[in-house]
Amino acid sequence: MQADAQRDLFEQIYLDALIRDRQYHKPLNVLEKRNAARGNIPVIQRELANT
């Protein structure tokens, strides 16, 4: 479980960096893949709704 938490943290940092660099298509792709892999997670749903 700790590896999953670490992976999530690094992915969030990566997404934040892409958004700050205005590379919006890349985080959208990551969020869509994450949503497909994990199902209906409210945080991901909100982020996808904001795009």
ModelCIF file with pLDDT and N, C-alpha, C, O atoms, coordinates in Angstrom:
data_MODEL
#
_entry.id   MODEL 
#
_entity.id                         1 
_entity.type                       polymer 
_entity.pdbx_number_of_molecules   1 
#
_entity_poly.entity_id                      1 
_entity_poly.type                           'polypeptide(L)' 
_entity_poly.nstd_linkage                   no 
_entity_poly.nstd_monomer                   no 
_entity_poly.pdbx_seq_one_letter_code       MQADAQRDLFEQIYLDALIRDRQYHKPLNVLEKRNAARGNIPVIQRELANT 
_entity_poly.pdbx_seq_one_letter_code_can   MQADAQRDLFEQIYLDALIRDRQYHKPLNVLEKRNAARGNIPVIQRELANT 
_entity_poly.pdbx_strand_id                 A 
#
loop_
_entity_poly_seq.entity_id 
_entity_poly_seq.num 
_entity_poly_seq.mon_id 
_entity_poly_seq.hetero 
1 1  MET n 
1 2  GLN n 
1 3  ALA n 
1 4  ASP n 
1 5  ALA n 
1 6  GLN n 
1 7  ARG n 
1 8  ASP n 
1 9  LEU n 
1 10 PHE n 
1 11 GLU n 
1 12 GLN n 
1 13 ILE n 
1 14 TYR n 
1 15 LEU n 
1 16 ASP n 
1 17 ALA n 
1 18 LEU n 
1 19 ILE n 
1 20 ARG n 
1 21 ASP n 
1 22 ARG n 
1 23 GLN n 
1 24 TYR n 
1 25 HIS n 
1 26 LYS n 
1 27 PRO n 
1 28 LEU n 
1 29 ASN n 
1 30 VAL n 
1 31 LEU n 
1 32 GLU n 
1 33 LYS n 
1 34 ARG n 
1 35 ASN n 
1 36 ALA n 
1 37 ALA n 
1 38 ARG n 
1 39 GLY n 
1 40 ASN n 
1 41 ILE n 
1 42 PRO n 
1 43 VAL n 
1 44 ILE n 
1 45 GLN n 
1 46 ARG n 
1 47 GLU n 
1 48 LEU n 
1 49 ALA n 
1 50 ASN n 
1 51 THR n 
#
_struct_asym.id          A 
_struct_asym.entity_id   1 
#
loop_
_ma_qa_metric.id 
_ma_qa_metric.mode 
_ma_qa_metric.name 
_ma_qa_metric.software_group_id 
_ma_qa_metric.type 
1 global pLDDT . pLDDT 
2 local  pLDDT . pLDDT 
#
_ma_qa_metric_global.metric_id      1 
_ma_qa_metric_global.metric_value   81.31 
_ma_qa_metric_global.model_id       1 
_ma_qa_metric_global.ordinal_id     1 
#
loop_
_ma_qa_metric_local.label_asym_id 
_ma_qa_metric_local.label_comp_id 
_ma_qa_metric_local.label_seq_id 
_ma_qa_metric_local.metric_id 
_ma_qa_metric_local.metric_value 
_ma_qa_metric_local.model_id 
_ma_qa_metric_local.ordinal_id 
A MET 1  2 60.00 1 1  
A GLN 2  2 75.00 1 2  
A ALA 3  2 75.00 1 3  
A ASP 4  2 79.00 1 4  
A ALA 5  2 83.00 1 5  
A GLN 6  2 88.00 1 6  
A ARG 7  2 85.00 1 7  
A ASP 8  2 83.00 1 8  
A LEU 9  2 89.00 1 9  
A PHE 10 2 90.00 1 10 
A GLU 11 2 87.00 1 11 
A GLN 12 2 88.00 1 12 
A ILE 13 2 92.00 1 13 
A TYR 14 2 91.00 1 14 
A LEU 15 2 88.00 1 15 
A ASP 16 2 90.00 1 16 
A ALA 17 2 93.00 1 17 
A LEU 18 2 89.00 1 18 
A ILE 19 2 88.00 1 19 
A ARG 20 2 92.00 1 20 
A ASP 21 2 92.00 1 21 
A ARG 22 2 89.00 1 22 
A GLN 23 2 87.00 1 23 
A TYR 24 2 84.00 1 24 
A HIS 25 2 87.00 1 25 
A LYS 26 2 88.00 1 26 
A PRO 27 2 85.00 1 27 
A LEU 28 2 85.00 1 28 
A ASN 29 2 86.00 1 29 
A VAL 30 2 83.00 1 30 
A LEU 31 2 80.00 1 31 
A GLU 32 2 83.00 1 32 
A LYS 33 2 82.00 1 33 
A ARG 34 2 79.00 1 34 
A ASN 35 2 75.00 1 35 
A ALA 36 2 80.00 1 36 
A ALA 37 2 77.00 1 37 
A ARG 38 2 73.00 1 38 
A GLY 39 2 68.00 1 39 
A ASN 40 2 68.00 1 40 
A ILE 41 2 71.00 1 41 
A PRO 42 2 77.00 1 42 
A VAL 43 2 74.00 1 43 
A ILE 44 2 69.00 1 44 
A GLN 45 2 73.00 1 45 
A ARG 46 2 77.00 1 46 
A GLU 47 2 74.00 1 47 
A LEU 48 2 75.00 1 48 
A ALA 49 2 79.00 1 49 
A ASN 50 2 77.00 1 50 
A THR 51 2 65.00 1 51 
#
loop_
_atom_site.group_PDB 
_atom_site.id 
_atom_site.type_symbol 
_atom_site.label_atom_id 
_atom_site.label_alt_id 
_atom_site.label_comp_id 
_atom_site.label_asym_id 
_atom_site.label_entity_id 
_atom_site.label_seq_id 
_atom_site.pdbx_PDB_ins_code 
_atom_site.Cartn_x 
_atom_site.Cartn_y 
_atom_site.Cartn_z 
_atom_site.occupancy 
_atom_site.B_iso_or_equiv 
_atom_site.pdbx_formal_charge 
_atom_site.auth_seq_id 
_atom_site.auth_comp_id 
_atom_site.auth_asym_id 
_atom_site.auth_atom_id 
_atom_site.pdbx_PDB_model_num 
ATOM 1   N N  . MET A 1 1  ? 0.808   -1.195 0.000   1.00 60.00 ? 1  MET A N  1 
ATOM 2   C CA . MET A 1 1  ? 0.000   0.000  0.000   1.00 60.00 ? 1  MET A CA 1 
ATOM 3   C C  . MET A 1 1  ? 0.855   1.265  0.000   1.00 60.00 ? 1  MET A C  1 
ATOM 4   O O  . MET A 1 1  ? 0.474   2.262  -0.612  1.00 60.00 ? 1  MET A O  1 
ATOM 5   N N  . GLN A 1 2  ? 1.992   1.242  0.669   1.00 75.00 ? 2  GLN A N  1 
ATOM 6   C CA . GLN A 1 2  ? 2.830   2.429  0.727   1.00 75.00 ? 2  GLN A CA 1 
ATOM 7   C C  . GLN A 1 2  ? 3.337   2.805  -0.665  1.00 75.00 ? 2  GLN A C  1 
ATOM 8   O O  . GLN A 1 2  ? 3.443   3.987  -0.990  1.00 75.00 ? 2  GLN A O  1 
ATOM 9   N N  . ALA A 1 3  ? 3.650   1.802  -1.485  1.00 75.00 ? 3  ALA A N  1 
ATOM 10  C CA . ALA A 1 3  ? 4.114   2.087  -2.844  1.00 75.00 ? 3  ALA A CA 1 
ATOM 11  C C  . ALA A 1 3  ? 3.024   2.788  -3.649  1.00 75.00 ? 3  ALA A C  1 
ATOM 12  O O  . ALA A 1 3  ? 3.316   3.679  -4.447  1.00 75.00 ? 3  ALA A O  1 
ATOM 13  N N  . ASP A 1 4  ? 1.773   2.392  -3.443  1.00 79.00 ? 4  ASP A N  1 
ATOM 14  C CA . ASP A 1 4  ? 0.669   3.052  -4.138  1.00 79.00 ? 4  ASP A CA 1 
ATOM 15  C C  . ASP A 1 4  ? 0.555   4.508  -3.712  1.00 79.00 ? 4  ASP A C  1 
ATOM 16  O O  . ASP A 1 4  ? 0.333   5.387  -4.545  1.00 79.00 ? 4  ASP A O  1 
ATOM 17  N N  . ALA A 1 5  ? 0.704   4.764  -2.423  1.00 83.00 ? 5  ALA A N  1 
ATOM 18  C CA . ALA A 1 5  ? 0.629   6.127  -1.911  1.00 83.00 ? 5  ALA A CA 1 
ATOM 19  C C  . ALA A 1 5  ? 1.769   6.973  -2.469  1.00 83.00 ? 5  ALA A C  1 
ATOM 20  O O  . ALA A 1 5  ? 1.564   8.132  -2.829  1.00 83.00 ? 5  ALA A O  1 
ATOM 21  N N  . GLN A 1 6  ? 2.959   6.402  -2.543  1.00 88.00 ? 6  GLN A N  1 
ATOM 22  C CA . GLN A 1 6  ? 4.103   7.130  -3.098  1.00 88.00 ? 6  GLN A CA 1 
ATOM 23  C C  . GLN A 1 6  ? 3.889   7.413  -4.583  1.00 88.00 ? 6  GLN A C  1 
ATOM 24  O O  . GLN A 1 6  ? 4.181   8.511  -5.058  1.00 88.00 ? 6  GLN A O  1 
ATOM 25  N N  . ARG A 1 7  ? 3.386   6.435  -5.304  1.00 85.00 ? 7  ARG A N  1 
ATOM 26  C CA . ARG A 1 7  ? 3.116   6.607  -6.728  1.00 85.00 ? 7  ARG A CA 1 
ATOM 27  C C  . ARG A 1 7  ? 2.088   7.725  -6.937  1.00 85.00 ? 7  ARG A C  1 
ATOM 28  O O  . ARG A 1 7  ? 2.240   8.565  -7.824  1.00 85.00 ? 7  ARG A O  1 
ATOM 29  N N  . ASP A 1 8  ? 1.048   7.721  -6.109  1.00 83.00 ? 8  ASP A N  1 
ATOM 30  C CA . ASP A 1 8  ? 0.027   8.763  -6.203  1.00 83.00 ? 8  ASP A CA 1 
ATOM 31  C C  . ASP A 1 8  ? 0.621   10.144 -5.948  1.00 83.00 ? 8  ASP A C  1 
ATOM 32  O O  . ASP A 1 8  ? 0.304   11.102 -6.652  1.00 83.00 ? 8  ASP A O  1 
ATOM 33  N N  . LEU A 1 9  ? 1.487   10.243 -4.935  1.00 89.00 ? 9  LEU A N  1 
ATOM 34  C CA . LEU A 1 9  ? 2.110   11.534 -4.618  1.00 89.00 ? 9  LEU A CA 1 
ATOM 35  C C  . LEU A 1 9  ? 2.948   12.040 -5.782  1.00 89.00 ? 9  LEU A C  1 
ATOM 36  O O  . LEU A 1 9  ? 2.835   13.204 -6.166  1.00 89.00 ? 9  LEU A O  1 
ATOM 37  N N  . PHE A 1 10 ? 3.783   11.182 -6.347  1.00 90.00 ? 10 PHE A N  1 
ATOM 38  C CA . PHE A 1 10 ? 4.623   11.596 -7.470  1.00 90.00 ? 10 PHE A CA 1 
ATOM 39  C C  . PHE A 1 10 ? 3.782   11.949 -8.695  1.00 90.00 ? 10 PHE A C  1 
ATOM 40  O O  . PHE A 1 10 ? 4.118   12.866 -9.444  1.00 90.00 ? 10 PHE A O  1 
ATOM 41  N N  . GLU A 1 11 ? 2.697   11.222 -8.892  1.00 87.00 ? 11 GLU A N  1 
ATOM 42  C CA . GLU A 1 11 ? 1.821   11.528 -10.021 1.00 87.00 ? 11 GLU A CA 1 
ATOM 43  C C  . GLU A 1 11 ? 1.162   12.887 -9.825  1.00 87.00 ? 11 GLU A C  1 
ATOM 44  O O  . GLU A 1 11 ? 1.014   13.644 -10.785 1.00 87.00 ? 11 GLU A O  1 
ATOM 45  N N  . GLN A 1 12 ? 0.767   13.204 -8.608  1.00 88.00 ? 12 GLN A N  1 
ATOM 46  C CA . GLN A 1 12 ? 0.160   14.509 -8.333  1.00 88.00 ? 12 GLN A CA 1 
ATOM 47  C C  . GLN A 1 12 ? 1.156   15.638 -8.542  1.00 88.00 ? 12 GLN A C  1 
ATOM 48  O O  . GLN A 1 12 ? 0.796   16.691 -9.068  1.00 88.00 ? 12 GLN A O  1 
ATOM 49  N N  . ILE A 1 13 ? 2.400   15.431 -8.138  1.00 92.00 ? 13 ILE A N  1 
ATOM 50  C CA . ILE A 1 13 ? 3.441   16.439 -8.354  1.00 92.00 ? 13 ILE A CA 1 
ATOM 51  C C  . ILE A 1 13 ? 3.679   16.619 -9.847  1.00 92.00 ? 13 ILE A C  1 
ATOM 52  O O  . ILE A 1 13 ? 3.823   17.745 -10.323 1.00 92.00 ? 13 ILE A O  1 
ATOM 53  N N  . TYR A 1 14 ? 3.721   15.519 -10.586 1.00 91.00 ? 14 TYR A N  1 
ATOM 54  C CA . TYR A 1 14 ? 3.899   15.565 -12.036 1.00 91.00 ? 14 TYR A CA 1 
ATOM 55  C C  . TYR A 1 14 ? 2.754   16.332 -12.700 1.00 91.00 ? 14 TYR A C  1 
ATOM 56  O O  . TYR A 1 14 ? 2.988   17.179 -13.563 1.00 91.00 ? 14 TYR A O  1 
ATOM 57  N N  . LEU A 1 15 ? 1.517   16.033 -12.295 1.00 88.00 ? 15 LEU A N  1 
ATOM 58  C CA . LEU A 1 15 ? 0.365   16.728 -12.856 1.00 88.00 ? 15 LEU A CA 1 
ATOM 59  C C  . LEU A 1 15 ? 0.432   18.219 -12.557 1.00 88.00 ? 15 LEU A C  1 
ATOM 60  O O  . LEU A 1 15 ? 0.149   19.039 -13.431 1.00 88.00 ? 15 LEU A O  1 
ATOM 61  N N  . ASP A 1 16 ? 0.797   18.571 -11.356 1.00 90.00 ? 16 ASP A N  1 
ATOM 62  C CA . ASP A 1 16 ? 0.915   19.974 -10.970 1.00 90.00 ? 16 ASP A CA 1 
ATOM 63  C C  . ASP A 1 16 ? 1.963   20.684 -11.826 1.00 90.00 ? 16 ASP A C  1 
ATOM 64  O O  . ASP A 1 16 ? 1.741   21.807 -12.279 1.00 90.00 ? 16 ASP A O  1 
ATOM 65  N N  . ALA A 1 17 ? 3.094   20.033 -12.044 1.00 93.00 ? 17 ALA A N  1 
ATOM 66  C CA . ALA A 1 17 ? 4.152   20.623 -12.872 1.00 93.00 ? 17 ALA A CA 1 
ATOM 67  C C  . ALA A 1 17 ? 3.680   20.839 -14.307 1.00 93.00 ? 17 ALA A C  1 
ATOM 68  O O  . ALA A 1 17 ? 3.965   21.875 -14.907 1.00 93.00 ? 17 ALA A O  1 
ATOM 69  N N  . LEU A 1 18 ? 2.957   19.860 -14.857 1.00 89.00 ? 18 LEU A N  1 
ATOM 70  C CA . LEU A 1 18 ? 2.449   20.012 -16.228 1.00 89.00 ? 18 LEU A CA 1 
ATOM 71  C C  . LEU A 1 18 ? 1.451   21.158 -16.330 1.00 89.00 ? 18 LEU A C  1 
ATOM 72  O O  . LEU A 1 18 ? 1.476   21.930 -17.289 1.00 89.00 ? 18 LEU A O  1 
ATOM 73  N N  . ILE A 1 19 ? 0.578   21.263 -15.341 1.00 88.00 ? 19 ILE A N  1 
ATOM 74  C CA . ILE A 1 19 ? -0.417  22.336 -15.359 1.00 88.00 ? 19 ILE A CA 1 
ATOM 75  C C  . ILE A 1 19 ? 0.266   23.697 -15.236 1.00 88.00 ? 19 ILE A C  1 
ATOM 76  O O  . ILE A 1 19 ? -0.106  24.643 -15.930 1.00 88.00 ? 19 ILE A O  1 
ATOM 77  N N  . ARG A 1 20 ? 1.249   23.797 -14.367 1.00 92.00 ? 20 ARG A N  1 
ATOM 78  C CA . ARG A 1 20 ? 1.979   25.065 -14.210 1.00 92.00 ? 20 ARG A CA 1 
ATOM 79  C C  . ARG A 1 20 ? 2.737   25.438 -15.483 1.00 92.00 ? 20 ARG A C  1 
ATOM 80  O O  . ARG A 1 20 ? 2.948   26.616 -15.768 1.00 92.00 ? 20 ARG A O  1 
ATOM 81  N N  . ASP A 1 21 ? 3.142   24.421 -16.244 1.00 92.00 ? 21 ASP A N  1 
ATOM 82  C CA . ASP A 1 21 ? 3.848   24.645 -17.504 1.00 92.00 ? 21 ASP A CA 1 
ATOM 83  C C  . ASP A 1 21 ? 2.874   24.814 -18.677 1.00 92.00 ? 21 ASP A C  1 
ATOM 84  O O  . ASP A 1 21 ? 3.286   24.932 -19.831 1.00 92.00 ? 21 ASP A O  1 
ATOM 85  N N  . ARG A 1 22 ? 1.582   24.823 -18.358 1.00 89.00 ? 22 ARG A N  1 
ATOM 86  C CA . ARG A 1 22 ? 0.500   25.016 -19.333 1.00 89.00 ? 22 ARG A CA 1 
ATOM 87  C C  . ARG A 1 22 ? 0.455   23.932 -20.409 1.00 89.00 ? 22 ARG A C  1 
ATOM 88  O O  . ARG A 1 22 ? 0.064   24.187 -21.548 1.00 89.00 ? 22 ARG A O  1 
ATOM 89  N N  . GLN A 1 23 ? 0.854   22.740 -20.035 1.00 87.00 ? 23 GLN A N  1 
ATOM 90  C CA . GLN A 1 23 ? 0.758   21.590 -20.933 1.00 87.00 ? 23 GLN A CA 1 
ATOM 91  C C  . GLN A 1 23 ? -0.497  20.812 -20.548 1.00 87.00 ? 23 GLN A C  1 
ATOM 92  O O  . GLN A 1 23 ? -0.417  19.703 -20.018 1.00 87.00 ? 23 GLN A O  1 
ATOM 93  N N  . TYR A 1 24 ? -1.646  21.406 -20.819 1.00 84.00 ? 24 TYR A N  1 
ATOM 94  C CA . TYR A 1 24 ? -2.914  20.898 -20.313 1.00 84.00 ? 24 TYR A CA 1 
ATOM 95  C C  . TYR A 1 24 ? -3.322  19.546 -20.899 1.00 84.00 ? 24 TYR A C  1 
ATOM 96  O O  . TYR A 1 24 ? -4.005  18.772 -20.228 1.00 84.00 ? 24 TYR A O  1 
ATOM 97  N N  . HIS A 1 25 ? -2.925  19.251 -22.118 1.00 87.00 ? 25 HIS A N  1 
ATOM 98  C CA . HIS A 1 25 ? -3.336  17.985 -22.722 1.00 87.00 ? 25 HIS A CA 1 
ATOM 99  C C  . HIS A 1 25 ? -2.704  16.783 -22.013 1.00 87.00 ? 25 HIS A C  1 
ATOM 100 O O  . HIS A 1 25 ? -3.323  15.723 -21.931 1.00 87.00 ? 25 HIS A O  1 
ATOM 101 N N  . LYS A 1 26 ? -1.499  16.937 -21.511 1.00 88.00 ? 26 LYS A N  1 
ATOM 102 C CA . LYS A 1 26 ? -0.834  15.818 -20.834 1.00 88.00 ? 26 LYS A CA 1 
ATOM 103 C C  . LYS A 1 26 ? -1.507  15.454 -19.515 1.00 88.00 ? 26 LYS A C  1 
ATOM 104 O O  . LYS A 1 26 ? -1.754  14.271 -19.281 1.00 88.00 ? 26 LYS A O  1 
ATOM 105 N N  . PRO A 1 27 ? -1.815  16.416 -18.638 1.00 85.00 ? 27 PRO A N  1 
ATOM 106 C CA . PRO A 1 27 ? -2.501  16.020 -17.400 1.00 85.00 ? 27 PRO A CA 1 
ATOM 107 C C  . PRO A 1 27 ? -3.885  15.446 -17.673 1.00 85.00 ? 27 PRO A C  1 
ATOM 108 O O  . PRO A 1 27 ? -4.340  14.552 -16.960 1.00 85.00 ? 27 PRO A O  1 
ATOM 109 N N  . LEU A 1 28 ? -4.544  15.947 -18.684 1.00 85.00 ? 28 LEU A N  1 
ATOM 110 C CA . LEU A 1 28 ? -5.860  15.418 -19.023 1.00 85.00 ? 28 LEU A CA 1 
ATOM 111 C C  . LEU A 1 28 ? -5.755  13.944 -19.392 1.00 85.00 ? 28 LEU A C  1 
ATOM 112 O O  . LEU A 1 28 ? -6.578  13.135 -18.965 1.00 85.00 ? 28 LEU A O  1 
ATOM 113 N N  . ASN A 1 29 ? -4.753  13.595 -20.176 1.00 86.00 ? 29 ASN A N  1 
ATOM 114 C CA . ASN A 1 29 ? -4.542  12.191 -20.541 1.00 86.00 ? 29 ASN A CA 1 
ATOM 115 C C  . ASN A 1 29 ? -4.260  11.331 -19.309 1.00 86.00 ? 29 ASN A C  1 
ATOM 116 O O  . ASN A 1 29 ? -4.784  10.224 -19.187 1.00 86.00 ? 29 ASN A O  1 
ATOM 117 N N  . VAL A 1 30 ? -3.436  11.840 -18.404 1.00 83.00 ? 30 VAL A N  1 
ATOM 118 C CA . VAL A 1 30 ? -3.106  11.092 -17.190 1.00 83.00 ? 30 VAL A CA 1 
ATOM 119 C C  . VAL A 1 30 ? -4.354  10.891 -16.339 1.00 83.00 ? 30 VAL A C  1 
ATOM 120 O O  . VAL A 1 30 ? -4.596  9.794  -15.835 1.00 83.00 ? 30 VAL A O  1 
ATOM 121 N N  . LEU A 1 31 ? -5.151  11.956 -16.179 1.00 80.00 ? 31 LEU A N  1 
ATOM 122 C CA . LEU A 1 31 ? -6.370  11.847 -15.376 1.00 80.00 ? 31 LEU A CA 1 
ATOM 123 C C  . LEU A 1 31 ? -7.371  10.881 -15.999 1.00 80.00 ? 31 LEU A C  1 
ATOM 124 O O  . LEU A 1 31 ? -8.036  10.127 -15.288 1.00 80.00 ? 31 LEU A O  1 
ATOM 125 N N  . GLU A 1 32 ? -7.475  10.903 -17.312 1.00 83.00 ? 32 GLU A N  1 
ATOM 126 C CA . GLU A 1 32 ? -8.399  9.981  -17.975 1.00 83.00 ? 32 GLU A CA 1 
ATOM 127 C C  . GLU A 1 32 ? -7.960  8.532  -17.779 1.00 83.00 ? 32 GLU A C  1 
ATOM 128 O O  . GLU A 1 32 ? -8.795  7.664  -17.526 1.00 83.00 ? 32 GLU A O  1 
ATOM 129 N N  . LYS A 1 33 ? -6.660  8.264  -17.894 1.00 82.00 ? 33 LYS A N  1 
ATOM 130 C CA . LYS A 1 33 ? -6.153  6.909  -17.675 1.00 82.00 ? 33 LYS A CA 1 
ATOM 131 C C  . LYS A 1 33 ? -6.349  6.481  -16.229 1.00 82.00 ? 33 LYS A C  1 
ATOM 132 O O  . LYS A 1 33 ? -6.725  5.343  -15.948 1.00 82.00 ? 33 LYS A O  1 
ATOM 133 N N  . ARG A 1 34 ? -6.087  7.411  -15.317 1.00 79.00 ? 34 ARG A N  1 
ATOM 134 C CA . ARG A 1 34 ? -6.248  7.104  -13.896 1.00 79.00 ? 34 ARG A CA 1 
ATOM 135 C C  . ARG A 1 34 ? -7.713  6.819  -13.572 1.00 79.00 ? 34 ARG A C  1 
ATOM 136 O O  . ARG A 1 34 ? -8.020  5.910  -12.800 1.00 79.00 ? 34 ARG A O  1 
ATOM 137 N N  . ASN A 1 35 ? -8.602  7.590  -14.156 1.00 75.00 ? 35 ASN A N  1 
ATOM 138 C CA . ASN A 1 35 ? -10.037 7.388  -13.945 1.00 75.00 ? 35 ASN A CA 1 
ATOM 139 C C  . ASN A 1 35 ? -10.475 6.021  -14.474 1.00 75.00 ? 35 ASN A C  1 
ATOM 140 O O  . ASN A 1 35 ? -11.248 5.317  -13.825 1.00 75.00 ? 35 ASN A O  1 
ATOM 141 N N  . ALA A 1 36 ? -9.979  5.653  -15.651 1.00 80.00 ? 36 ALA A N  1 
ATOM 142 C CA . ALA A 1 36 ? -10.341 4.361  -16.240 1.00 80.00 ? 36 ALA A CA 1 
ATOM 143 C C  . ALA A 1 36 ? -9.808  3.203  -15.401 1.00 80.00 ? 36 ALA A C  1 
ATOM 144 O O  . ALA A 1 36 ? -10.470 2.172  -15.278 1.00 80.00 ? 36 ALA A O  1 
ATOM 145 N N  . ALA A 1 37 ? -8.626  3.363  -14.828 1.00 77.00 ? 37 ALA A N  1 
ATOM 146 C CA . ALA A 1 37 ? -8.010  2.289  -14.054 1.00 77.00 ? 37 ALA A CA 1 
ATOM 147 C C  . ALA A 1 37 ? -8.618  2.135  -12.669 1.00 77.00 ? 37 ALA A C  1 
ATOM 148 O O  . ALA A 1 37 ? -8.659  1.033  -12.122 1.00 77.00 ? 37 ALA A O  1 
ATOM 149 N N  . ARG A 1 38 ? -9.083  3.226  -12.107 1.00 73.00 ? 38 ARG A N  1 
ATOM 150 C CA . ARG A 1 38 ? -9.516  3.180  -10.705 1.00 73.00 ? 38 ARG A CA 1 
ATOM 151 C C  . ARG A 1 38 ? -11.004 3.341  -10.504 1.00 73.00 ? 38 ARG A C  1 
ATOM 152 O O  . ARG A 1 38 ? -11.488 3.251  -9.376  1.00 73.00 ? 38 ARG A O  1 
ATOM 153 N N  . GLY A 1 39 ? -11.722 3.573  -11.550 1.00 68.00 ? 39 GLY A N  1 
ATOM 154 C CA . GLY A 1 39 ? -13.163 3.718  -11.377 1.00 68.00 ? 39 GLY A CA 1 
ATOM 155 C C  . GLY A 1 39 ? -13.564 5.118  -10.959 1.00 68.00 ? 39 GLY A C  1 
ATOM 156 O O  . GLY A 1 39 ? -12.848 6.084  -11.220 1.00 68.00 ? 39 GLY A O  1 
ATOM 157 N N  . ASN A 1 40 ? -14.672 5.216  -10.332 1.00 68.00 ? 40 ASN A N  1 
ATOM 158 C CA . ASN A 1 40 ? -15.290 6.489  -10.007 1.00 68.00 ? 40 ASN A CA 1 
ATOM 159 C C  . ASN A 1 40 ? -14.719 7.076  -8.716  1.00 68.00 ? 40 ASN A C  1 
ATOM 160 O O  . ASN A 1 40 ? -15.246 6.834  -7.630  1.00 68.00 ? 40 ASN A O  1 
ATOM 161 N N  . ILE A 1 41 ? -13.645 7.843  -8.842  1.00 71.00 ? 41 ILE A N  1 
ATOM 162 C CA . ILE A 1 41 ? -13.038 8.507  -7.689  1.00 71.00 ? 41 ILE A CA 1 
ATOM 163 C C  . ILE A 1 41 ? -13.408 9.988  -7.768  1.00 71.00 ? 41 ILE A C  1 
ATOM 164 O O  . ILE A 1 41 ? -13.083 10.649 -8.754  1.00 71.00 ? 41 ILE A O  1 
ATOM 165 N N  . PRO A 1 42 ? -14.084 10.518 -6.746  1.00 77.00 ? 42 PRO A N  1 
ATOM 166 C CA . PRO A 1 42 ? -14.596 11.892 -6.801  1.00 77.00 ? 42 PRO A CA 1 
ATOM 167 C C  . PRO A 1 42 ? -13.567 12.959 -7.158  1.00 77.00 ? 42 PRO A C  1 
ATOM 168 O O  . PRO A 1 42 ? -13.878 13.877 -7.916  1.00 77.00 ? 42 PRO A O  1 
ATOM 169 N N  . VAL A 1 43 ? -12.351 12.859 -6.631  1.00 74.00 ? 43 VAL A N  1 
ATOM 170 C CA . VAL A 1 43 ? -11.326 13.877 -6.923  1.00 74.00 ? 43 VAL A CA 1 
ATOM 171 C C  . VAL A 1 43 ? -11.011 13.891 -8.411  1.00 74.00 ? 43 VAL A C  1 
ATOM 172 O O  . VAL A 1 43 ? -10.900 14.963 -9.006  1.00 74.00 ? 43 VAL A O  1 
ATOM 173 N N  . ILE A 1 44 ? -10.866 12.726 -9.017  1.00 69.00 ? 44 ILE A N  1 
ATOM 174 C CA . ILE A 1 44 ? -10.558 12.642 -10.441 1.00 69.00 ? 44 ILE A CA 1 
ATOM 175 C C  . ILE A 1 44 ? -11.751 13.159 -11.254 1.00 69.00 ? 44 ILE A C  1 
ATOM 176 O O  . ILE A 1 44 ? -11.575 13.869 -12.244 1.00 69.00 ? 44 ILE A O  1 
ATOM 177 N N  . GLN A 1 45 ? -12.944 12.803 -10.833 1.00 73.00 ? 45 GLN A N  1 
ATOM 178 C CA . GLN A 1 45 ? -14.141 13.266 -11.539 1.00 73.00 ? 45 GLN A CA 1 
ATOM 179 C C  . GLN A 1 45 ? -14.211 14.794 -11.544 1.00 73.00 ? 45 GLN A C  1 
ATOM 180 O O  . GLN A 1 45 ? -14.551 15.400 -12.560 1.00 73.00 ? 45 GLN A O  1 
ATOM 181 N N  . ARG A 1 46 ? -13.889 15.410 -10.410 1.00 77.00 ? 46 ARG A N  1 
ATOM 182 C CA . ARG A 1 46 ? -13.908 16.890 -10.334 1.00 77.00 ? 46 ARG A CA 1 
ATOM 183 C C  . ARG A 1 46 ? -12.876 17.488 -11.266 1.00 77.00 ? 46 ARG A C  1 
ATOM 184 O O  . ARG A 1 46 ? -13.164 18.446 -11.983 1.00 77.00 ? 46 ARG A O  1 
ATOM 185 N N  . GLU A 1 47 ? -11.666 16.928 -11.262 1.00 74.00 ? 47 GLU A N  1 
ATOM 186 C CA . GLU A 1 47 ? -10.606 17.457 -12.126 1.00 74.00 ? 47 GLU A CA 1 
ATOM 187 C C  . GLU A 1 47 ? -10.986 17.335 -13.600 1.00 74.00 ? 47 GLU A C  1 
ATOM 188 O O  . GLU A 1 47 ? -10.765 18.263 -14.379 1.00 74.00 ? 47 GLU A O  1 
ATOM 189 N N  . LEU A 1 48 ? -11.549 16.211 -13.977 1.00 75.00 ? 48 LEU A N  1 
ATOM 190 C CA . LEU A 1 48 ? -11.946 16.031 -15.367 1.00 75.00 ? 48 LEU A CA 1 
ATOM 191 C C  . LEU A 1 48 ? -13.091 16.982 -15.715 1.00 75.00 ? 48 LEU A C  1 
ATOM 192 O O  . LEU A 1 48 ? -13.160 17.461 -16.847 1.00 75.00 ? 48 LEU A O  1 
ATOM 193 N N  . ALA A 1 49 ? -13.970 17.259 -14.792 1.00 79.00 ? 49 ALA A N  1 
ATOM 194 C CA . ALA A 1 49 ? -15.078 18.173 -15.033 1.00 79.00 ? 49 ALA A CA 1 
ATOM 195 C C  . ALA A 1 49 ? -14.589 19.606 -15.215 1.00 79.00 ? 49 ALA A C  1 
ATOM 196 O O  . ALA A 1 49 ? -15.239 20.400 -15.895 1.00 79.00 ? 49 ALA A O  1 
ATOM 197 N N  . ASN A 1 50 ? -13.456 19.942 -14.618 1.00 77.00 ? 50 ASN A N  1 
ATOM 198 C CA . ASN A 1 50 ? -12.910 21.297 -14.698 1.00 77.00 ? 50 ASN A CA 1 
ATOM 199 C C  . ASN A 1 50 ? -12.156 21.561 -15.994 1.00 77.00 ? 50 ASN A C  1 
ATOM 200 O O  . ASN A 1 50 ? -11.747 22.695 -16.248 1.00 77.00 ? 50 ASN A O  1 
ATOM 201 N N  . THR A 1 51 ? -11.965 20.536 -16.818 1.00 65.00 ? 51 THR A N  1 
ATOM 202 C CA . THR A 1 51 ? -11.183 20.729 -18.046 1.00 65.00 ? 51 THR A CA 1 
ATOM 203 C C  . THR A 1 51 ? -12.070 21.170 -19.195 1.00 65.00 ? 51 THR A C  1 
ATOM 204 O O  . THR A 1 51 ? -11.583 21.380 -20.306 1.00 65.00 ? 51 THR A O  1 
#
